[in-house]
Amino acid sequence: MTFSQKYLCCFFCLLLTATLGAQDITLRGKVLDAETGEELIGAAVLVVNGGGGGITNYEGVFVVTVPVLPVTLKISYTGYTPLEVTVDNPDERITARLSTNAVLISETVVRGQRIDEKQKASPLTVEKLDAIAIKETASVNFYNGLGNLKGVDLTTASLGFTIINTRGFNSTSPVRSATD
């Protein structure tokens, strides 16, 4: 073997060693609920101080590639306490069990009314047509929509002229009707 052949052989050995040393390590594991043992779908698995990571699939399984070991993985899921796991062995199958971190409230009170106090004190039935009701009305125009309210009558005086009559005012004069 000549000197150039030995030199070339050494070069390829070094190149092969460097290539084998630069391969990433694949870590596999599963994320489960600590109480029920159910798989957690979409749990985040992050490599601490190394960047990268992944999420769990429909079976709660994740696959993460890292350049070197040991490595610390931070596993988190909404509503659960995050967990940090240190991995030293590339063949180790990681099983992370996350415990719930729920905030419980005793009661919820919803307050609000559609009718204000002034309308409640009125001895008559009060109806209101707000902007949403105007949009949802099945009428051709606004005035025909008013005819759907209780106590409101529409009288067509001529081809293009409609008079609004409200309860208690049976006149054809539109002066007594008020809009809000």
C-alpha positions as CSV (number, residue, x, y, z in Angstrom):
1,M,0.0,0.0,0.0
2,T,1.4,3.3,-1.0
3,F,1.6,6.5,1.0
4,S,-1.3,8.1,-0.9
5,Q,-3.5,5.1,-0.5
6,K,-2.8,5.0,3.3
7,Y,-3.5,8.8,3.5
8,L,-6.8,8.3,1.5
9,C,-7.8,5.4,3.7
10,C,-7.1,7.4,6.9
11,F,-9.1,10.3,5.5
12,F,-12.2,8.1,4.9
13,C,-12.0,6.5,8.3
14,L,-12.0,10.0,10.0
15,L,-14.9,11.1,7.8
16,L,-16.9,8.0,8.7
17,T,-16.2,8.5,12.4
18,A,-17.2,12.1,12.3
19,T,-20.4,11.2,10.4
20,L,-21.3,8.5,12.9
21,G,-20.7,10.8,15.8
22,A,-22.9,13.5,14.4
23,Q,-26.1,11.4,14.3
24,D,-29.0,12.6,16.3
25,I,-30.4,10.5,19.1
26,T,-34.1,9.6,18.9
27,L,-36.1,9.5,22.1
28,R,-39.6,8.0,22.4
29,G,-42.1,8.2,25.1
30,K,-45.7,8.4,26.1
31,V,-47.7,11.0,28.1
32,L,-50.5,9.8,30.4
33,D,-53.0,11.2,32.9
34,A,-51.7,10.3,36.4
35,E,-55.2,9.5,37.7
36,T,-57.0,7.8,34.8
37,G,-54.0,6.5,32.8
38,E,-55.6,7.9,29.6
39,E,-53.3,9.1,26.8
40,L,-52.9,12.9,26.5
41,I,-53.3,14.0,22.9
42,G,-51.4,17.1,21.8
43,A,-49.2,17.4,24.9
44,A,-46.1,19.6,24.3
45,V,-42.6,18.0,24.7
46,L,-39.8,20.6,24.7
47,V,-36.0,20.1,24.9
48,V,-34.8,22.3,27.7
49,N,-31.7,24.4,26.8
50,G,-31.5,22.7,23.4
51,G,-34.4,23.9,21.4
52,G,-36.8,21.7,19.5
53,G,-39.4,19.3,20.6
54,G,-42.7,17.8,19.5
55,I,-46.2,17.0,20.5
56,T,-47.9,13.7,21.3
57,N,-50.1,11.9,18.7
58,Y,-53.5,10.3,19.2
59,E,-52.0,7.5,21.3
60,G,-50.1,9.9,23.5
61,V,-46.8,8.9,22.0
62,F,-44.0,11.4,21.1
63,V,-40.7,11.2,19.2
64,V,-38.0,13.8,19.8
65,T,-34.5,13.9,18.3
66,V,-31.6,15.4,20.3
67,P,-27.9,15.8,19.4
68,V,-26.4,14.6,22.8
69,L,-27.4,13.0,26.1
70,P,-28.1,13.7,28.9
71,V,-31.1,15.9,28.1
72,T,-34.0,17.4,30.1
73,L,-37.5,17.3,28.5
74,K,-40.3,19.6,29.7
75,I,-43.7,18.0,29.2
76,S,-46.8,20.2,29.5
77,Y,-50.5,20.0,28.8
78,T,-53.3,22.5,29.4
79,G,-54.9,21.9,32.8
80,Y,-52.0,19.8,34.0
81,T,-48.9,20.5,36.1
82,P,-45.8,20.6,33.8
83,L,-43.2,17.8,34.4
84,E,-39.4,17.8,33.7
85,V,-37.7,14.5,32.9
86,T,-34.0,13.9,32.5
87,V,-33.0,11.2,30.0
88,D,-29.5,9.6,30.1
89,N,-30.1,6.4,28.1
90,P,-31.2,6.6,24.4
91,D,-33.0,3.2,24.7
92,E,-35.1,4.2,27.7
93,R,-38.8,4.3,27.0
94,I,-40.1,7.5,28.7
95,T,-43.5,7.4,30.5
96,A,-44.6,10.7,31.8
97,R,-47.7,10.9,34.1
98,L,-49.1,14.4,34.4
99,S,-51.3,15.3,37.3
100,T,-54.2,17.7,37.0
101,N,-53.9,21.4,38.0
102,A,-57.5,22.5,37.7
103,V,-58.8,25.6,39.4
104,L,-62.3,25.0,40.7
105,I,-64.8,27.8,41.4
106,S,-67.7,27.4,43.8
107,E,-70.4,29.2,41.8
108,T,-71.1,31.5,38.9
109,V,-73.7,34.3,39.1
110,V,-74.9,35.9,35.9
111,R,-76.7,39.1,36.3
112,G,-78.4,41.2,33.7
113,Q,-81.8,41.9,32.3
114,R,-83.3,42.7,29.0
115,I,-85.9,45.1,30.5
116,D,-84.8,48.1,32.6
117,E,-86.5,49.1,35.8
118,K,-88.5,51.9,34.2
119,Q,-90.1,49.4,31.8
120,K,-90.8,46.9,34.6
121,A,-92.7,49.6,36.6
122,S,-95.0,50.3,33.7
123,P,-98.6,48.8,34.0
124,L,-98.7,48.1,30.3
125,T,-97.0,45.5,28.1
126,V,-93.8,47.1,26.7
127,E,-92.2,45.8,23.6
128,K,-88.9,47.0,22.2
129,L,-87.5,46.8,18.7
130,D,-83.7,47.1,18.9
131,A,-81.1,47.0,16.1
132,I,-80.8,43.2,16.2
133,A,-84.5,42.7,16.1
134,I,-84.8,45.1,13.1
135,K,-82.2,43.1,11.2
136,E,-83.9,39.8,12.0
137,T,-87.4,40.9,11.2
138,A,-89.0,39.1,8.2
139,S,-90.5,42.3,6.8
140,V,-89.7,44.3,3.6
141,N,-88.8,47.4,5.5
142,F,-88.6,49.0,9.0
143,Y,-92.2,50.2,9.0
144,N,-93.6,46.9,8.1
145,G,-91.5,45.4,10.9
146,L,-93.2,47.8,13.4
147,G,-96.5,46.2,12.5
148,N,-95.3,42.9,14.1
149,L,-95.2,44.6,17.6
150,K,-98.1,44.2,20.0
151,G,-100.5,47.1,19.9
152,V,-99.1,48.6,16.7
153,D,-101.4,48.7,13.6
154,L,-100.4,49.8,10.2
155,T,-103.0,51.4,7.9
156,T,-102.2,51.9,4.3
157,A,-103.8,55.3,3.3
158,S,-102.6,55.2,-0.3
159,L,-100.2,53.4,-2.6
160,G,-97.0,54.7,-1.0
161,F,-98.3,56.1,2.3
162,T,-98.6,54.0,5.5
163,I,-99.9,55.3,8.9
164,I,-98.7,53.8,12.2
165,N,-101.5,53.5,14.9
166,T,-100.5,52.5,18.4
167,R,-102.6,51.2,21.2
168,G,-104.9,53.8,22.7
169,F,-104.5,56.2,19.7
170,N,-107.0,55.1,17.0
171,S,-106.4,58.2,14.9
172,T,-104.9,58.2,11.4
173,S,-102.8,61.2,12.3
174,P,-99.2,60.0,12.8
175,V,-98.5,62.9,15.3
176,R,-99.1,60.7,18.3
177,S,-96.6,58.0,17.5
178,A,-93.2,58.4,19.0
179,T,-90.0,56.5,18.1
180,D,-87.2,55.9,20.6
